[in-house]
Amino acid sequence: QPVIAPSNVFTQFGGLEINTSSTAVQALTDAVLYLNAYPYECSEQLASRILGVAALRDVLTAFKAEGLPSPQELEKAVQRDIDRLQSLQNQDGGFPVWEQGRESVPYYSIHVAHALQRAKLKGFTVPQEMQQRVLEHLRNIENFYPSWYGESVRHTLSAYALYVRKLMGDVDTGKARTLLNAKPLDQQSLEAVAWLWQVLSDDAASKQEVDAIQKLINNRAVETAGAANFTTSYGDEEYVMLHSDRRTDAIILDALINAEPK
Protein backbone atom coordinates (compact mmCIF):
# COMPACT_ATOMS: atom_id res chain seq x y z
CA GLN A 1 0.00 0.00 0.00
CA PRO A 2 1.84 3.14 -1.16
CA VAL A 3 2.00 6.02 1.31
CA ILE A 4 2.87 9.53 0.13
CA ALA A 5 4.44 11.65 2.84
CA PRO A 6 2.98 15.16 3.06
CA SER A 7 5.30 18.07 2.26
CA ASN A 8 5.75 21.38 4.11
CA VAL A 9 5.15 19.89 7.53
CA PHE A 10 6.88 20.23 10.89
CA THR A 11 8.43 16.78 11.12
CA GLN A 12 9.03 17.04 14.86
CA PHE A 13 5.27 16.95 15.50
CA GLY A 14 2.76 14.18 14.84
CA GLY A 15 3.44 11.03 12.90
CA LEU A 16 1.93 8.06 11.16
CA GLU A 17 1.12 4.83 12.96
CA ILE A 18 0.21 1.63 11.14
CA ASN A 19 -1.13 -1.49 12.83
CA THR A 20 -1.33 -4.79 10.97
CA SER A 21 -3.11 -7.99 11.89
CA SER A 22 -3.76 -11.35 10.29
CA THR A 23 -7.49 -10.87 10.92
CA ALA A 24 -9.88 -7.93 11.08
CA VAL A 25 -11.29 -9.54 14.22
CA GLN A 26 -8.30 -8.16 16.11
CA ALA A 27 -9.94 -4.74 15.95
CA LEU A 28 -12.58 -6.06 18.38
CA THR A 29 -10.04 -7.02 21.04
CA ASP A 30 -10.60 -3.95 23.24
CA ALA A 31 -14.36 -4.49 23.09
CA VAL A 32 -14.01 -8.11 24.22
CA LEU A 33 -11.68 -7.06 27.05
CA TYR A 34 -14.23 -4.45 28.13
CA LEU A 35 -17.08 -6.96 28.09
CA ASN A 36 -15.10 -9.51 30.07
CA ALA A 37 -14.02 -7.03 32.73
CA TYR A 38 -17.32 -5.15 33.07
CA PRO A 39 -18.02 -5.07 36.82
CA TYR A 40 -21.80 -4.55 36.95
CA GLU A 41 -24.30 -7.36 36.52
CA CYS A 42 -27.89 -6.28 36.14
CA SER A 43 -30.01 -8.47 33.87
CA GLU A 44 -29.43 -6.28 30.80
CA GLN A 45 -25.67 -6.18 31.32
CA LEU A 46 -25.45 -9.93 31.77
CA ALA A 47 -27.55 -10.47 28.65
CA SER A 48 -25.46 -8.03 26.62
CA ARG A 49 -22.25 -9.81 27.61
CA ILE A 50 -23.77 -13.16 26.64
CA LEU A 51 -24.81 -11.72 23.27
CA GLY A 52 -21.33 -10.36 22.60
CA VAL A 53 -19.36 -13.46 23.54
CA ALA A 54 -21.83 -15.89 21.97
CA ALA A 55 -21.72 -13.97 18.69
CA LEU A 56 -17.93 -14.34 18.66
CA ARG A 57 -17.77 -17.97 19.80
CA ASP A 58 -16.60 -19.22 16.40
CA VAL A 59 -13.64 -16.81 16.30
CA LEU A 60 -12.60 -16.45 19.93
CA THR A 61 -9.32 -18.24 19.21
CA ALA A 62 -8.29 -15.23 17.08
CA PHE A 63 -8.12 -13.01 20.17
CA LYS A 64 -4.72 -13.06 21.83
CA ALA A 65 -4.73 -9.81 23.78
CA GLU A 66 -2.88 -9.48 27.07
CA GLY A 67 -5.23 -9.99 30.00
CA LEU A 68 -7.92 -11.74 27.96
CA PRO A 69 -9.04 -15.13 29.30
CA SER A 70 -8.83 -18.17 27.05
CA PRO A 71 -11.82 -19.05 24.85
CA GLN A 72 -12.63 -21.86 27.28
CA GLU A 73 -12.72 -19.43 30.21
CA LEU A 74 -14.92 -16.99 28.27
CA GLU A 75 -17.33 -19.80 27.46
CA LYS A 76 -17.48 -20.81 31.12
CA ALA A 77 -18.23 -17.17 31.96
CA VAL A 78 -21.20 -17.25 29.58
CA GLN A 79 -22.59 -20.29 31.39
CA ARG A 80 -22.12 -18.50 34.73
CA ASP A 81 -24.00 -15.49 33.35
CA ILE A 82 -26.83 -17.76 32.16
CA ASP A 83 -27.03 -19.33 35.64
CA ARG A 84 -27.09 -15.86 37.20
CA LEU A 85 -29.94 -14.81 34.93
CA GLN A 86 -31.85 -17.95 35.86
CA SER A 87 -31.63 -16.90 39.50
CA LEU A 88 -33.07 -13.47 38.58
CA GLN A 89 -36.09 -14.73 36.60
CA ASN A 90 -39.44 -13.79 38.14
CA GLN A 91 -42.46 -16.04 38.54
CA ASP A 92 -44.13 -14.30 35.58
CA GLY A 93 -41.23 -15.41 33.37
CA GLY A 94 -39.85 -11.90 32.95
CA PHE A 95 -36.75 -10.26 34.35
CA PRO A 96 -36.23 -7.37 36.77
CA VAL A 97 -33.22 -5.07 36.65
CA TRP A 98 -31.27 -6.23 39.72
CA GLU A 99 -33.22 -8.51 42.06
CA GLN A 100 -35.66 -11.38 41.67
CA GLY A 101 -39.09 -10.36 42.94
CA ARG A 102 -38.84 -6.81 41.70
CA GLU A 103 -41.05 -5.72 38.81
CA SER A 104 -40.28 -7.36 35.46
CA VAL A 105 -39.14 -4.67 33.01
CA PRO A 106 -40.33 -5.24 29.42
CA TYR A 107 -37.17 -4.24 27.52
CA TYR A 108 -34.95 -6.18 29.92
CA SER A 109 -37.14 -9.29 29.66
CA ILE A 110 -37.11 -9.25 25.86
CA HIS A 111 -33.38 -8.54 25.76
CA VAL A 112 -32.59 -11.45 28.09
CA ALA A 113 -34.76 -13.77 26.00
CA HIS A 114 -32.83 -12.62 22.92
CA ALA A 115 -29.47 -13.32 24.56
CA LEU A 116 -30.54 -16.75 25.80
CA GLN A 117 -31.71 -17.80 22.35
CA ARG A 118 -28.55 -16.49 20.67
CA ALA A 119 -26.48 -18.44 23.19
CA LYS A 120 -28.53 -21.58 22.56
CA LEU A 121 -28.04 -21.22 18.80
CA LYS A 122 -24.28 -21.08 19.43
CA GLY A 123 -24.31 -24.29 21.41
CA PHE A 124 -24.42 -23.03 24.98
CA THR A 125 -26.63 -24.84 27.48
CA VAL A 126 -29.77 -22.87 28.30
CA PRO A 127 -32.36 -24.41 30.67
CA GLN A 128 -35.45 -25.29 28.65
CA GLU A 129 -37.87 -24.39 31.44
CA MET A 130 -36.24 -20.97 31.77
CA GLN A 131 -36.69 -20.32 28.05
CA GLN A 132 -40.26 -21.59 27.99
CA ARG A 133 -41.25 -19.27 30.81
CA VAL A 134 -39.76 -16.20 29.17
CA LEU A 135 -41.36 -17.20 25.85
CA GLU A 136 -44.78 -17.18 27.52
CA HIS A 137 -43.90 -13.76 28.95
CA LEU A 138 -43.08 -12.47 25.46
CA ARG A 139 -46.33 -13.83 24.02
CA ASN A 140 -48.18 -11.60 26.48
CA ILE A 141 -45.65 -8.77 26.72
CA GLU A 142 -48.33 -6.08 26.34
CA ASN A 143 -49.76 -7.07 29.72
CA PHE A 144 -46.55 -5.92 31.41
CA TYR A 145 -46.27 -2.38 30.00
CA PRO A 146 -46.55 0.29 32.72
CA SER A 147 -49.45 2.67 32.12
CA TRP A 148 -47.11 5.61 31.52
CA TYR A 149 -45.27 4.00 28.57
CA GLY A 150 -45.79 6.02 25.40
CA GLU A 151 -47.27 4.59 22.21
CA SER A 152 -43.94 4.51 20.32
CA VAL A 153 -42.19 2.57 23.10
CA ARG A 154 -45.08 0.08 23.36
CA HIS A 155 -45.10 -0.44 19.60
CA THR A 156 -41.34 -1.01 19.43
CA LEU A 157 -41.25 -3.37 22.40
CA SER A 158 -43.98 -5.50 20.80
CA ALA A 159 -41.95 -5.60 17.58
CA TYR A 160 -38.80 -6.65 19.46
CA ALA A 161 -40.74 -9.39 21.26
CA LEU A 162 -42.07 -10.72 17.93
CA TYR A 163 -38.55 -10.77 16.50
CA VAL A 164 -37.18 -12.72 19.47
CA ARG A 165 -40.14 -15.11 19.34
CA LYS A 166 -39.27 -15.84 15.72
CA LEU A 167 -35.67 -16.61 16.72
CA MET A 168 -37.12 -19.03 19.26
CA GLY A 169 -39.21 -20.76 16.59
CA ASP A 170 -42.49 -19.14 17.64
CA VAL A 171 -43.39 -17.19 14.49
CA ASP A 172 -46.47 -14.95 14.64
CA THR A 173 -46.72 -13.23 11.25
CA GLY A 174 -50.36 -12.33 11.84
CA LYS A 175 -49.58 -10.24 14.90
CA ALA A 176 -46.53 -8.77 13.16
CA ARG A 177 -48.55 -7.67 10.14
CA THR A 178 -51.26 -6.18 12.37
CA LEU A 179 -48.64 -4.26 14.33
CA LEU A 180 -46.93 -3.00 11.18
CA ASN A 181 -50.21 -1.81 9.69
CA ALA A 182 -51.39 -0.16 12.90
CA LYS A 183 -49.97 3.18 11.78
CA PRO A 184 -48.06 4.64 8.80
CA LEU A 185 -44.55 3.27 8.35
CA ASP A 186 -42.92 6.69 8.54
CA GLN A 187 -44.43 7.16 12.01
CA GLN A 188 -42.84 3.99 13.41
CA SER A 189 -39.39 3.70 14.93
CA LEU A 190 -36.80 2.29 12.53
CA GLU A 191 -35.95 -0.39 15.08
CA ALA A 192 -39.55 -1.61 15.15
CA VAL A 193 -39.70 -1.63 11.35
CA ALA A 194 -36.43 -3.57 11.06
CA TRP A 195 -37.50 -6.17 13.64
CA LEU A 196 -40.87 -6.67 11.96
CA TRP A 197 -39.13 -6.93 8.59
CA GLN A 198 -37.29 -10.04 9.80
CA VAL A 199 -40.50 -11.58 11.16
CA LEU A 200 -42.30 -11.05 7.83
CA SER A 201 -39.40 -11.69 5.46
CA ASP A 202 -40.34 -15.33 4.75
CA ASP A 203 -44.10 -14.77 4.64
CA ALA A 204 -45.41 -14.74 1.06
CA ALA A 205 -48.59 -12.97 2.18
CA SER A 206 -46.51 -10.04 3.46
CA LYS A 207 -44.66 -9.21 0.25
CA GLN A 208 -46.33 -5.81 -0.07
CA GLU A 209 -45.37 -4.89 3.49
CA VAL A 210 -41.79 -6.11 3.01
CA ASP A 211 -41.39 -4.08 -0.19
CA ALA A 212 -42.66 -0.97 1.62
CA ILE A 213 -40.20 -1.56 4.46
CA GLN A 214 -37.25 -1.88 2.07
CA LYS A 215 -38.22 1.36 0.37
CA LEU A 216 -38.49 3.15 3.73
CA ILE A 217 -35.09 1.88 4.91
CA ASN A 218 -33.41 2.98 1.68
CA ASN A 219 -34.98 6.42 1.95
CA ARG A 220 -34.00 6.90 5.60
CA ALA A 221 -30.30 6.11 5.22
CA VAL A 222 -28.00 9.06 5.90
CA GLU A 223 -24.99 8.53 3.63
CA THR A 224 -21.55 10.05 3.61
CA ALA A 225 -18.61 9.24 1.34
CA GLY A 226 -17.60 6.24 3.43
CA ALA A 227 -20.54 5.28 5.61
CA ALA A 228 -24.27 5.09 6.07
CA ASN A 229 -26.22 5.39 9.29
CA PHE A 230 -29.77 5.62 10.60
CA THR A 231 -31.38 7.61 13.39
CA THR A 232 -34.61 7.08 15.27
CA SER A 233 -35.99 8.59 18.46
CA TYR A 234 -38.30 7.81 21.38
CA GLY A 235 -38.28 11.35 22.77
CA ASP A 236 -38.02 11.59 26.53
CA GLU A 237 -38.51 7.82 26.88
CA GLU A 238 -35.26 6.79 25.17
CA TYR A 239 -33.93 5.51 28.50
CA VAL A 240 -36.80 2.98 28.65
CA MET A 241 -35.39 1.39 25.48
CA LEU A 242 -31.72 1.92 26.45
CA HIS A 243 -31.58 3.53 23.03
CA SER A 244 -28.56 4.48 20.94
CA ASP A 245 -28.19 5.28 17.25
CA ARG A 246 -25.45 2.65 16.97
CA ARG A 247 -27.92 -0.01 18.04
CA THR A 248 -30.35 1.23 15.41
CA ASP A 249 -27.60 0.85 12.81
CA ALA A 250 -26.89 -2.68 14.03
CA ILE A 251 -30.54 -3.77 13.99
CA ILE A 252 -31.02 -2.46 10.46
CA LEU A 253 -27.74 -4.03 9.30
CA ASP A 254 -28.92 -7.35 10.72
CA ALA A 255 -32.19 -7.01 8.81
CA LEU A 256 -30.37 -6.09 5.58
CA ILE A 257 -28.07 -9.11 5.91
CA ASN A 258 -31.12 -11.31 6.54
CA ALA A 259 -32.82 -9.92 3.42
CA GLU A 260 -29.79 -10.05 1.14
CA PRO A 261 -27.13 -12.29 2.69
CA LYS A 262 -24.88 -12.02 -0.40
Disulfide bonds with the S-S distance in Angstrom:
none
